[in-house]
């Protein structure tokens, strides 16, 4: 009997901590209903909505800043109302509506970007709580995504300006054939998407670098945060121009030709979580792997159902049914869960990039959804993706991990290196373009009577004779 009060005394702080965490991470709508009894029920505008005429300091502070108890904390929350990135939730998804959530591409539609964690925004130059009244626009210009220097509103505005204004009169790519070089290049691409119906916009990073070098740097350094912002900008422009267009899903921006092109051997920890482009030859591809993106649970007592998004590969199984409050009664229903296609590919460095006497290096690639089965073993490709490092567990049943991480690349864009291509996309392949002097030399050689013998003797000169085989 004497031990019972002690046990009750120990339990009380635990319950209080759980309630505090739940209150801090609860949706804004629930927090207003529980905390503010004098609320009028009017919805507050999100940061990306048109600015309101008048906002009180308390309303502006509650809308654009973190809760007071977490304002100076170094631990990012899973949900923060200051983030204008509309990643989407199961309750906000509208089935069969291509324009649902146009303001932001849900991360679960982009498994190539990795984690589904919400992007928290913080004030980059703030030393303490703001005392003066600031407008929504000024607050939006100060906020950056946690751990980066990316301002979502500014980044989206710059990319929209890039799509609407970029003109490349000296286009050298094969894909530019048939385009009007005096008109904005990517607006013509959006018109093609409206006609063809394929919601993918390939963006050359070299074009972006020539237009706005700072935006290009942010794309290379923080692709997981910048690419969803690009998706938002592209979808807004597209559906403003073509409001009646129906697509399978929202437009996805796929950058390629990143100038941070590296050899497989030169990849190092500095490249982790950054956008890279490497080239090589596909040597192996796996079968299609279904990867769960959203789990469907059903209560075995009251048949209550709920959906849970997969967070970094972990299924957060509900421990208590919200309807009947029964513990450990939720069962996973596989055939009602949402899956995405996934494929593992082995890429080996090209023989011309391999040092003499060395064994070829390989790197693992993971392709998702529409990029599955795009390449076959034997294809030479330029791969643009995000370099990842994943910890390896010492024992699958223990949470301890090894100090050496396993690396792979989440593929964002494929580009096959075809020998029939006239032009390349990087500095190495651009050297294959014949200059005028080179063309003149080739014409002079073609007029020589012994050109056939010259070519055969120039082929494998280290091998003696075998003239017939060489010819």
C-alpha positions in Angstrom: 0.0 0.0 0.0 2.9 2.3 0.7 4.3 1.8 -2.8 1.1 2.7 -4.6 1.3 6.5 -4.1 4.9 6.4 -5.3 3.9 4.7 -8.5 1.1 7.2 -9.0 3.5 10.1 -8.4 5.9 8.8 -11.0 3.2 8.4 -13.6 1.9 11.9 -13.4 5.0 13.7 -15.0 4.9 11.2 -17.8 1.3 11.8 -18.7 1.9 15.6 -18.4 4.8 15.4 -20.9 2.9 13.4 -23.4 0.0 15.8 -23.3 2.4 18.8 -23.7 4.0 17.1 -26.7 0.7 16.3 -28.2 -0.5 19.8 -27.7 2.6 21.3 -29.3 2.3 19.0 -32.3 -1.5 19.1 -32.7 -2.9 20.7 -35.8 -3.7 24.4 -35.6 -7.4 23.9 -36.0 -7.5 21.6 -32.9 -5.3 24.0 -30.9 -7.6 26.9 -31.6 -10.7 24.8 -30.5 -9.0 23.7 -27.2 -6.9 26.7 -26.2 -8.9 29.7 -27.5 -12.4 29.7 -26.2 -13.1 33.2 -27.5 -12.2 32.3 -31.1 -14.8 33.4 -33.7 -14.0 30.4 -35.9 -12.6 32.4 -38.8 -9.9 30.6 -40.7 -6.5 32.3 -40.6 -4.8 32.8 -44.0 -1.8 30.6 -44.8 1.5 32.3 -45.7 1.0 31.7 -49.4 -2.5 33.2 -49.4 -3.2 36.9 -50.2 -2.3 39.2 -47.4 -5.0 40.3 -45.0 -5.9 43.9 -44.5 -5.3 44.1 -40.8 -3.8 41.5 -38.5 -3.2 41.8 -34.8 0.3 41.3 -33.5 -0.8 38.2 -31.6 -2.4 36.7 -34.7 0.6 37.4 -36.9 3.0 36.0 -34.2 0.9 32.8 -33.9 0.6 32.4 -37.6 4.2 32.8 -38.7 6.3 31.8 -35.7 6.8 28.6 -33.7 5.1 28.1 -30.4 6.7 30.1 -27.6 8.1 27.1 -25.8 9.9 25.9 -28.9 10.8 29.3 -30.4 14.5 29.1 -29.3 14.7 25.3 -29.4 17.2 23.5 -31.6 14.9 20.5 -32.1 12.6 20.9 -35.2 9.0 19.9 -34.9 7.3 17.4 -37.1 4.6 20.0 -37.9 5.0 23.8 -38.0 2.4 26.2 -39.2 5.0 28.6 -40.4 5.9 26.3 -43.4 4.1 27.3 -46.6 5.1 24.1 -48.3 1.8 22.2 -48.8 3.0 18.7 -48.5 -0.5 17.3 -48.3 -2.2 15.0 -45.7 -4.6 12.1 -46.2 -7.5 14.4 -45.1 -6.6 17.1 -47.6 -6.3 14.7 -50.6 -9.2 14.7 -53.1 -9.3 11.6 -55.2 -9.5 12.0 -58.9 -8.8 15.7 -58.9 -5.6 16.6 -60.7 -5.5 20.1 -59.3 -5.9 19.0 -55.7 -3.2 20.7 -53.6 -1.8 22.7 -56.6 0.0 25.0 -54.2 2.4 22.2 -53.3 3.4 18.8 -54.5 2.9 16.2 -51.8 6.2 14.6 -50.9 4.6 11.1 -51.1 4.2 11.7 -54.8 7.9 12.3 -55.0 9.5 9.3 -53.3 12.7 10.2 -55.1 13.1 13.1 -52.7 13.2 10.9 -49.7 11.8 11.9 -46.3 8.3 13.1 -45.8 9.2 15.3 -42.9 7.6 18.7 -42.9 9.8 21.7 -43.6 9.9 24.0 -40.6 10.8 27.7 -41.2 12.7 30.0 -38.9 13.7 33.6 -38.8 17.3 33.8 -40.1 18.2 37.1 -38.5 16.1 36.9 -35.3 17.7 37.3 -31.9 14.5 37.1 -30.0 10.7 37.3 -30.2 9.5 40.1 -32.5 7.9 43.0 -30.6 6.9 45.2 -33.5 4.0 44.5 -35.8 5.2 43.1 -39.1 3.2 42.5 -42.2 2.8 39.0 -43.8 5.0 39.9 -46.7 7.9 41.1 -44.6 7.7 38.1 -42.3 7.6 35.8 -45.3 10.9 37.3 -46.6 12.7 36.6 -43.4 11.6 33.0 -43.0 13.9 30.3 -44.3 13.6 26.5 -44.1 15.3 25.1 -41.0 19.0 24.3 -41.7 19.1 26.1 -45.0 19.1 29.6 -46.5 16.1 28.8 -48.8 13.2 31.2 -48.6 10.2 29.4 -50.1 8.4 32.5 -51.4 11.5 34.0 -52.9 12.6 30.7 -54.4 9.2 30.1 -56.0 9.1 33.6 -57.4 12.6 33.3 -59.0 11.8 30.0 -60.6 8.5 31.3 -62.0 10.4 34.2 -63.5 12.9 31.7 -64.9 10.2 29.6 -66.6 8.5 32.7 -68.1 11.5 34.6 -69.3 14.4 32.2 -70.1 15.3 32.2 -73.8 18.2 30.3 -75.2 18.9 31.5 -78.8 22.0 29.3 -79.0 20.4 26.0 -78.1 22.6 23.0 -78.9 20.5 20.1 -77.6 18.6 17.6 -79.6 15.5 18.2 -77.6 15.3 21.8 -78.8 14.5 20.7 -82.4 11.1 22.1 -83.3 11.1 24.8 -80.6 11.0 28.5 -81.3 14.3 29.7 -80.0 13.1 33.3 -79.7 10.3 32.4 -77.3 10.6 31.3 -73.6 11.8 27.7 -73.8 10.0 26.2 -70.8 6.7 27.9 -71.5 6.7 25.9 -74.7 7.5 22.8 -72.6 4.4 23.5 -70.5 2.4 23.8 -73.7 3.7 20.3 -74.7 2.6 19.0 -71.3 -0.9 20.3 -71.9 -1.0 18.6 -75.3 0.7 15.3 -74.5 -0.4 14.9 -70.9 2.9 13.8 -69.4 3.3 15.8 -66.2 7.1 16.0 -66.1 9.2 19.1 -66.7 12.9 18.5 -67.4 15.0 21.5 -66.4 18.6 22.0 -67.6 20.6 23.1 -64.6 23.0 24.9 -66.9 20.1 27.2 -68.0 19.2 27.8 -64.4 22.8 28.7 -63.5 23.1 31.2 -66.3 19.8 32.8 -65.3 20.2 32.9 -61.5 23.4 31.5 -60.0 22.2 31.7 -56.4 19.0 29.8 -57.2 21.2 27.1 -58.9 23.4 26.9 -55.8 20.4 26.4 -53.6 19.1 23.6 -55.9 22.5 21.8 -55.8 22.9 22.2 -52.0 19.3 21.6 -50.9 17.5 19.6 -53.6 15.1 18.0 -51.1 13.7 21.4 -50.1 14.0 23.3 -53.4 12.6 20.8 -55.9 9.1 20.7 -54.1 9.2 24.5 -54.3 9.9 24.3 -58.1 6.9 21.9 -58.3 4.7 24.4 -56.7 5.8 27.2 -59.1 5.4 25.1 -62.2 1.9 23.9 -61.2 0.7 27.4 -60.5 1.9 28.7 -63.9 0.5 25.7 -65.7 -3.0 25.7 -64.2 -3.2 29.5 -64.6 -2.6 29.1 -68.3 -4.5 25.9 -68.8 -7.3 25.8 -66.1 -9.2 23.0 -68.0 -6.2 20.7 -68.3 -6.5 17.3 -66.7 -3.3 15.5 -65.8 -2.6 12.1 -64.1 -0.9 13.9 -61.2 0.8 17.2 -60.5 3.7 18.4 -62.7 7.1 17.2 -61.3 10.2 19.1 -62.1 13.2 17.0 -63.0 16.5 18.8 -63.0 19.4 17.4 -65.0 22.9 18.3 -66.2 24.1 19.5 -62.8 27.5 21.0 -63.2 28.6 19.2 -60.1 29.3 16.2 -62.3 31.7 13.8 -60.6 33.4 10.6 -61.3 32.1 7.7 -59.1 35.6 7.5 -57.5 35.5 11.1 -56.4 32.2 11.0 -54.6 32.8 11.9 -50.9 30.8 12.7 -47.8 30.6 16.4 -48.9 28.2 15.3 -51.6 25.7 13.7 -49.3 22.1 15.0 -49.7 23.2 17.1 -52.6 22.3 17.0 -56.3 24.9 15.3 -58.4 25.2 14.0 -62.0 27.4 10.9 -62.8 27.7 8.8 -65.9 28.3 5.1 -66.3 26.9 1.8 -67.7 24.0 -0.1 -66.3 25.1 -3.6 -65.4 22.1 -4.9 -63.4 18.5 -4.0 -62.6 16.2 -5.6 -60.1 12.5 -6.5 -60.3 9.8 -4.1 -59.4 9.7 -3.5 -55.6 6.5 -2.3 -54.0 7.3 0.4 -51.4 4.6 1.4 -49.0 3.8 5.1 -48.9 0.7 5.1 -46.8 -0.5 2.4 -44.4 -4.2 1.6 -43.9 -5.2 0.3 -40.4 -8.5 -1.1 -39.2 -9.7 -1.7 -35.7 -10.6 -5.3 -35.0 -13.2 -4.3 -32.4 -15.2 -1.4 -33.9 -14.0 -1.5 -37.5 -12.7 2.1 -37.3 -10.2 2.8 -40.1 -7.3 5.3 -40.4 -4.4 6.1 -42.7 -0.8 6.7 -41.6 1.9 8.1 -43.8 5.3 6.3 -43.8 7.9 8.5 -42.1 11.5 7.7 -43.2 10.6 4.0 -43.9 8.9 3.4 -40.5 5.3 2.5 -40.0 3.9 4.3 -37.0 1.2 1.8 -36.0 -1.6 3.4 -33.9 -1.5 2.0 -30.4 -5.0 3.1 -29.4 -8.2 3.2 -31.5 -9.5 6.8 -31.6 -13.1 5.5 -31.8 -13.4 2.9 -29.1 -10.1 3.6 -27.2 -9.1 -0.1 -27.3 -5.3 -0.6 -27.1 -3.4 -2.6 -29.7 -6.5 -3.4 -31.8 -5.3 -1.8 -35.1 -4.4 -4.3 -37.9 -2.6 -3.4 -41.1 -4.7 -4.0 -44.2 -2.2 -4.4 -47.1 -4.5 -4.4 -50.0 -5.9 -0.9 -49.0 -2.5 0.7 -48.4 -0.8 2.9 -50.9 2.4 1.7 -52.6 4.9 3.2 -55.0 7.1 1.4 -57.6 10.8 1.1 -56.7 13.7 -0.5 -58.5 17.4 -1.0 -57.6 19.9 -0.5 -60.4 23.7 -1.1 -60.4 25.7 1.5 -62.3 29.3 0.8 -63.2 31.8 3.4 -64.3 32.6 3.7 -68.0 35.8 2.0 -69.2 37.2 5.4 -70.5 36.8 6.8 -66.9 38.5 3.9 -65.2 42.2 4.2 -64.4 44.5 1.7 -65.9 44.9 -1.5 -63.9 42.0 -0.7 -61.6 38.8 -2.6 -61.1 35.6 -0.7 -62.0 33.6 1.0 -59.3 29.8 0.5 -59.0 27.1 2.5 -57.3 23.6 1.6 -56.3 20.7 3.6 -57.8 17.1 3.6 -56.7 14.5 4.6 -59.3 10.9 5.3 -58.3 7.5 5.3 -60.1 7.8 6.5 -63.7 11.6 6.0 -63.8 11.2 2.2 -63.2 12.4 0.1 -66.2 13.5 3.2 -68.1 17.0 1.8 -68.5 18.2 -1.7 -69.2 21.6 -3.5 -68.5 24.1 -2.3 -71.1 22.8 1.2 -71.5 25.2 4.1 -71.0 23.4 6.9 -69.1 23.9 10.2 -67.3 22.2 10.0 -64.0 21.1 13.0 -62.0 20.0 12.3 -58.4 20.5 12.9 -54.7 23.4 11.2 -53.0 22.3 9.4 -49.9 24.0 7.8 -46.9 22.0 5.2 -44.9 23.2 3.7 -41.5 23.6 -0.1 -41.3 22.4 -1.9 -38.2 24.8 -4.2 -36.4 21.9 -6.5 -35.7 18.4 -6.2 -37.2 16.8 -6.6 -33.8 19.0 -3.9 -32.2 18.9 -0.2 -32.9 22.7 0.2 -32.8 24.3 1.1 -36.1 27.7 0.8 -37.6 30.0 3.8 -38.0 30.3 3.1 -41.8 27.3 4.2 -43.8 26.0 2.7 -47.0 25.5 5.1 -49.9 23.2 5.1 -52.8 21.6 7.6 -55.3 17.9 8.4 -55.5 17.4 8.9 -59.2 15.6 12.1 -60.4 16.5 12.1 -64.1 17.9 9.7 -66.7 19.6 10.7 -69.9 20.9 8.0 -72.2 24.3 8.6 -73.8 23.6 7.5 -77.4 26.4 7.3 -80.0 23.9 8.7 -82.6 23.4 12.0 -80.7 24.8 15.0 -82.4 25.2 17.1 -79.3 26.0 16.5 -75.7 24.8 18.1 -72.5 28.0 18.6 -70.5 31.6 19.7 -71.1 32.9 16.3 -71.9 30.4 15.4 -74.5 30.4 18.9 -75.9 34.0 18.3 -77.0 32.6 15.7 -79.5 31.0 18.5 -81.5 33.1 19.1 -84.7 34.5 22.5 -85.1 34.9 24.2 -88.5 38.6 23.5 -88.6 38.0 19.8 -87.8 35.4 19.6 -90.6 37.9 21.0 -93.1 40.6 18.5 -92.1 38.1 15.6 -92.5 37.1 16.8 -95.9 40.8 17.0 -97.0 41.4 13.4 -95.7 38.3 12.2 -97.6 39.8 13.3 -100.9 43.0 11.2 -100.4 43.1 8.0 -102.5 44.6 5.9 -99.7 42.1 7.0 -97.0 40.8 3.4 -96.5 44.3 2.1 -95.8 45.0 5.0 -93.5 41.9 4.4 -91.4 42.6 0.6 -91.1 46.2 1.2 -90.0 45.0 3.8 -87.5 42.7 1.3 -85.9 44.4 -0.6 -83.0 48.0 0.3 -84.1 49.5 -1.7 -81.3 48.2 -4.9 -82.9 50.5 -6.1 -85.7 49.1 -6.9 -89.1 45.5 -8.4 -89.3 44.8 -5.9 -92.0 41.7 -7.7 -93.3 40.1 -7.8 -89.8 40.8 -4.1 -89.3 39.3 -3.2 -92.7 
